Amino acid sequence: MRHEIHDGALTICLGERIDTNNAPSVEDDISALVDELSPACVVLDATSLTYLSSAGLRIVMRLLKRCGEVRMVNVTPEVYEVLSMTGVSEIMSVSRTPREQSLEGLRQIGAGAFGRVYRLDAERVIKVYAPEVNPLDKIERERTSARRAFIQGIPSAIPFEVVRVGREHGIVYELVDARTLGEAVSAEPDRLDDYATRMADLLSQLHSTHFEAGQLPDARGIFHGWVDVAERSGLYASRTIELLRQFVDDFGEADTFVHGDFHPANIMVMPDGELLLIDMGDASVGSPDIDLAGTFHVLRIAARRPGGAERLTGMSSQALDRLWETFVRRYFGVESPEEIETIERRLRTCALPRTMGSTARSKLITDEVRMRQAHELERQFLATCEA
């Protein structure tokens, strides 16, 4: 039985039929995986499933009782009708098979660590997840986080539809006549400072919003994910990885909202001027420094790689440098170049977990450059630990 586990979620790919003949063996296989892996939740991928008998329904019910959180995704219309008629869809998360969406002829308007953003038409944009991301788990987390953030007053776009893009998955956001902040700056360069100021005010609003315990995950998980990437690359010593994890833990707990990937391609400008957030997959609570470090990494490190500014934000490198400076002055309430430099040094250090992980997986640099940069980043990090 094909399966994979990511961030505690065990995804199991079901076969074409579950009936009285094969139900016992199917349940035995699922139980064996749950016993071995002890997942936090189980995701049943029903892409291939065309028939589900009452015996199959009982497997699902027993699994739900045993594991607590069970989701069924990519459900065909025939199977969904069975789940709906029996009431199973009312007691567990069931997602139908997403429709196919082509990217042919679409313009990419932004990119992030784990996906790209395209414009579908004047009313919609689509966020497509990178192939290495567990799409079903990531999408479900983004939908849940977006709803909770919206209810709490965070100006965020609600995911409209899940689609399949070849072997990838994406989320469609319905945003009538909206454009990314990067697009807005490029179209109205004379308003750059105004947009940068409003971007800073939006982040200040986010960092003054608090959530009750358990509503959103710990923001340190974002950086621990980057440390995982760094560790898998083999570019860094095991002692360095250990110190990186301690560095992340030292950010501490907080109930402050953290977007996790706050930059111009993930901020939409509505026709009335309102700013809305998309890409809520890393929405969490924690130290505002985690958000600021992420923004610093995108705008001051990743965007400076060849072609990075345009690919990531839709802006020129010169415009992005000016936007960053105005953003820092507004958010931190500073003016002098010396103050800005001090802030950048601190954020550069805070961003090291993400920068080290990003360097390990970047497709914009050669392996030779990757090794050289990784060595230098490791040296900088260890010097920080010794200071």
URHUWO-V984848 format. One line per field, one symbol per residue. psi: psi as a letter, one per 30 degrees, with the letter a starting at -180 (. if undefined). Layout:
BEGIN
psi=???
END
This chain:
BEGIN
psi=jkllkkhfjjkkjlaekjafefeeeeeeeeeeeeeefhlelkjjjgefkfkjleeeeeeeeeeeeefejkkklhkleeeeeeeeefgeffglkkklkklkkkgkfkkkgllaegllklkeaffklkjkklefkjeeeeeeeeeeeeeeeeefgkilkkkekklkjbglllkkkjjjgllleeeeeefiffgeeeeeeeeeeeeeeeggkkklkfellkfffeeeeeeeeeeffgfkleeeeeeeeeeeefflllgkkkefhjlffgkkjlegfkkkkaigfgkakakffeeeeeeeeeffdefflkgeeeeefglleeeeeeeeeeeeeeefhleleeeeeeeeeeeeeefeeeeeeeefgkgflleeeeeeeeeeeeeeeeeeef.
END
